[in-house]
Amino acid sequence: APGGFIQQRANRVLGEAVELLERIGEQSLLTAIAEGTFGIMKRPADRGKGRDGVARHEEGYYNPATEILEGSAA
């Protein structure tokens, strides 16, 4: 129903999401991660494990997103 609980909740969640994105945009994504914006764990940009510490890949593993993110895709 217009103005009902679901619509009010959706508007509140959307507003919070916009505020979060604006705050991240004013700082940086790495700063937001370092401050624990996305969860309990804080991860300073200079103290993480890096990509090598995340997971091992099997021989022949392929992920096109990796190429895109690293700029090697056309």
Buried (B, 14 or more C-beta within 10 A) or exposed (E): EEEEEEEEEEEEEEEEEEEEEEEBEEEEEBBBBBBEBEEEEEBEEEEEEEEEEEEEEEEEEEEEEEEEEEEEEE
